[in-house]
């Protein structure tokens, strides 16, 4: 089995942890598996190096400086493997066998990186390549970086391009947890989680696998997260399932928009819970929700509009800080899902601009970590869908 094993900074943070990592790699090699290693900088070396750059430095110089963390890690890990009679070779930008290259725009040169990854497959059957994560080689041979979480990106990218059976992310947690074990009591491991779920958690602060890495996962590539103390690269942890695709979806049936108004309603604790609980107890599903300073808006199936209005109106009567409820229908919702949509600078402008040029009114636009919901008049749904599809 061909496995790409990525060791995070915490899993290489001390000499003992490097030895533990080398033991797990040596065991997998002895069992007949083909292992490619991606190494992060030891501990928090990269952050520490960045903090020390208190002077004006070019991007090229900054990349050279911060690369020292990963370049040290691969040498340490290669030496630890050699001490265990494992034939290993460390790779960094500038080496003849180095696989990850970028174009003149700083983006991964997919064609060239795939070609080099294929060449790396030929050597990985005989030796364990220990690759610096996070780093890439520019078209002029200079060192560039893949951004925060870049070691995860390196690992999953190589796993994809090298036709690996699995990518194993070795970190300081027992896979994906039900909550931060450093904060909440009783946090436990989640045995399986989908790419969609993990991407949303990652964009909202869960430091497990970098969102940029998951875009390289396809259906045939298994990805797993394990704790560095586990000691076995091939079992345990959390399996990440599925693949993330760019999708444009038009809801088949119309929605009604119910807006509850009240002065500074958002500043009243419990109001959102009160309103949503009332709808939930009546088994009315909320398709989309949004809030402003003075309003809370729920989008529900148009067929439930009258019943939902009556339910919310009862809450208006019972609570002095809610003034009124109103209904607007029918509306269509077009959902764009994919990649890192809401985190891309200018992406909302790119979405809204064609609708404005077509004179199509957007009633609401609601974003989450990986999706954007566009609400338009029901009669404009087909035209809106065409404009959204053109964005992809």
N, C-alpha and C positions, 0 to 999 in steps of 0.2 A: 504494500500500500504506500502511495506517495502522500506525504504529509508536510504541510508548511506549518511550522511551529513558531509563533511569535511570542517572545518573552518581553513583558513590559518592564518599565524601570524598577518597580518594586520587586519584581521577581529576580532582578539582577542587582539589587541594592547593596549587597554585601558579598564578601568572598564566599561565605557559607552558602548563600543563595545561588551564586554562580556555580558552585560545586553541585548543589541540588539539581540545577538545570542541566548541567552536563551529565549527571547520573541518569536523568530521565531520557535524555537524547541517546546516550550510550545503550540503555536498555532497549529502546525502540529499534536502534540499528542492529543490535544483537539478535533481535527477534525477526530480522529480515526486512524491515521497513525502510523505505527511502525517505530520508528526512532533509528538509531544507529549513534552515533557521533564519529568522528575522529578529534582530536584537535592537531594543531601545537603549537610550542612554541610561547608565546606572543611576538608580534613585531619582533625584530631582536635578540631575546635572544640567540639563538643558535650561531649565528655569534659572538656575544659579548663574550660568554663563550669560544669559540674557540680561540678568540684573546687573552684571558687572560691566556691561557696555554702556557706560555713562557718558560717552563721547559720541560725536557724529561719526557714523560708519556707513559705508555703502552697503547695499543689499548683498553684494557679492562677499564683502568682508564679514558681514554678520553671519551669512551662511557658512563660511569657512570656520568661524569661531564656534558656532553652536554645533557644528558637525563633530567636534572633538569628543562629545559625550558618546555618540554611537560608535565612533571609530575606536574609542577605548574599549567599549563593551565587546565588540567583535573580536578584538585581540585577546581579551581576557577569556572569553568563552572558547575561542579556538585553542588557546593554551590548555584550558581545563579538559577539553576533549582529547587533545593529544596526549595528555597525562593518563588518559584512560584507554590509550591505544586505538582511538577513533581517528581515522584519517579525515581531517577537516581543513578547510581553506576559508579565510575571511575575505570578503569582498566589500569594496567601497568605491565611490565614484572615482573614475580615472583608471581603474583596473580594466584589463582587456575583456574580462568576462562579466563586467558590471551590467546588470539588466535594465534598470529603470532610467529612462531618458525623457527629457521634456523638449518641447519645441520653443520657437522664439517668443511665444506668448506665455511661457511658463506652464503650459498645459502638458499633460502626459502625451508623449508621442506614441500613440497606441500601436501603430504598425511596427515601428522600430523596437519598442519594448517587447512586443509579442515575439519578434524575431530573436531577440536576445534571450528571452525566457525559454524559447525552444532550444537554443544552444545550451542553456544552463541545465536543461533536462538531461542532456547527453553526459554531463560531468557529474550530476548528482547521484548517479547510480554507483559511482566509484568513490566519491568523497562527499562529506557533508559541507555544503556551502553555508557559511555564516555571513548573512547579508546585513549591512547597516540599514535599519529602518529609517523612515522619515526623510531620507536624502535621495536626491536624484542628480543626474548629470545633464547640464544644459547642452545645447547644440554646439557651443564653443568649447565644451569640456569643463566649464566651471561647475562648482557645486551649487545646486539649488535645493529647495526643500518642498515637501508636499503639504505643509501646513500642520496645524495642531492635530494630533491624532494620526499623524502621517505614518507611523510605524504600523498601525492597524491597516491603513490603506495599502502599504507595501505588501503586507502579508496576504490580504485577500486578493489583491491584484495579481500577485505572483501565483497564488493558488489557482486563480482562474486561467491565467495565461499558460501555466505549466500543466494544466489538466490534472491537478492534484485531486486526490480523493477527499481530503479534508484539510481545513485550516483550523489550528488549535490556538486560541488566544490564552496565554498563560498570564494571570493577573493576581491581585491580592484579595479577591473575593471568590466564594464558592459558586462561580457562575453568576447568572442574573438572579438577584435577590428580590423578595417581596417588598423590601424597603432597605434603606441604608442601615446596615448592621451597626454602624458607629453611632446611629441616632435613635433607632427604634428597637424595642425589645421583641424578641421572638421572630426576627427576620429569618426566612428560610429560602433555600434554593428553589428556583423555578426550573423544573426539568426540561421544559421546552417552551420556546417563545418564537413568535413569528417575526420576520424582518420588519413588517409594518409596525408591530407593537414596540420593538426595540428601537427603531428609528425615532418614533415619537418620544420615547423615554429619553433617548440620547440627546435629542434637540432640547429637551427640557431639563437637562442637568445630570442625567444618569451617566456616569463615566465608566462605561463597560466596553463598548466597541464604538469607535468614531463613526458618525453617520456617513462620512465620505467613503469609508471602507465598504459599507454594505451595498453601495451601488455596483460593486464589482462581483457581488455574489449572484450566481445563477442557480437554477434548479438542481443541477448535477453536483454542485459543490457543497459539501457539508461544512458547517462552521460551528465550533464548539468553544465555550469559555470554561476554563478550569482554574483552580487555585494552585499557586506554585508549590504549596505544601503537599498537594495530592500525590505527586511523584510519578504518575502514570499519564503519559500524553494521550493515550488512546481510549481512556474510559472516563466516566464521571462528568461533572459539570452540567452546563446548560447547552442544549442543542438549539441552534438558531435555524428556523425552518423557512422555506419558501424563498421567493425572490421579489424584489421591489420593481414595479413597472410604472411607466408613465401612463396614466389613464385619464380619459375625459368621459365623464358619466353624466347623463341627463336623467333625472328622476322621472319615472314613467307617469306618475300621477301628480296633480297640482297640489301646492301647499297653500295654507292660509297663514297670514302674518298677524299675530296677536301681540299688540304693544300695550304694556302696562306702564302708566306714567305716574310719577310722584316726585316731589321736589327732593333733589339729592338722594334719590332712592338707593343708589349704589352705596351710599354711606351708612345705610341702616342694616346692621348685622342680622342675618337670618331671613331677609326678604326673599332672596333668590331661592333658598331652600323651601320656604313656605309655598311659593308659587309653583315650583317644579314638583314638590311633593303632592300638592293638590291635583295636578295633572296626572302624576304617576299613579296615585290611588284610584283614579278614574280609568286607568289603563289607556291613557292617551300618550302616544309616543311623541317625543320632541325630536324632530329631524335636525333642526339647527337652532341654536340659541345665541343671542348677542345681548350686550348691555352697554348702556351709556350712563352719563351722570344722572339723568332724570328718567330713564326708561329701561325696561327689561323687555326683550322681544323673544317670542317663541314662534317657531315655524312648525306647524303640525299639518297632518293630512287635511285637505280642504273639506272632506266629508265630516270631519270632527270639529269644524270651525264653530258651529253654533253651540255645541255641548261644551267645548273648551272655553268659549266666551262666557257662558253662564257660570262655569266653575271659577274662572278668574274674577268674575264680577263679585261673587260671594266673598272673595278675599279682599276686594276693594272696599266692600261694605264693612268688613270686620277690622280693617286696619286703617287708622287715621293717616298714616304716612303714604298711603297709596291713593291717588286721585281718581283715576279713570282707566278703562280698558277699551281698546278699539280694534277693529278687524279690517284687514285688507286682503283681498283674494281675487282671482287665483294667481299664484306665482309659480314660476319654475325655478328649480335649483340645478345649476350646472357645476359639477365638482371636478376640479383639476387636482390630480394626485400624482406626485412623483418627485424624486430627487430631493433637493433641499429648497423647494420653491420659495417659501416665505422668507428664507434667510439669504436669498440672492439679492444683492443691491439692485434696485430698480425694477424688480420683477412685478410688483403691483402696478407700476406705471405701464409696463409692457402688456399687462392683462387688460387694464382699463382703457388704454388708448384706442385699440380697434373698436371697442364698443362705443366710445365717444364719437369716433369718425363715422360710424354707421348710424349715429343718432339713436342708439339703443339705450334706454334708461336702465341703470343698475340700481335696484331698490336697496340692496345691501351686499356687502362683501365681507365674508367671515373667514379668517385664516386660522389654521392650526399649524403644528410643527411641519407637516408634510403635505398639506392640502389647502386649497382655496375654494370656498363655496361662493358662487355668484348667483344672486337672486334677481331674476328679471320677470317681466310680465309673461304670463302663460302664452299669450299669442306670439311672443318674440322668441319662444324657446328654440325653434329650429334654426333661426338665424343666429341666435346666441351660441348654439352648439357648434355651428360651422366656424364661427369666429374663434371659439375656444380650441377647436381641433387644429385650426391653422397655427395656433401658438406652439404646437408640438411638431 
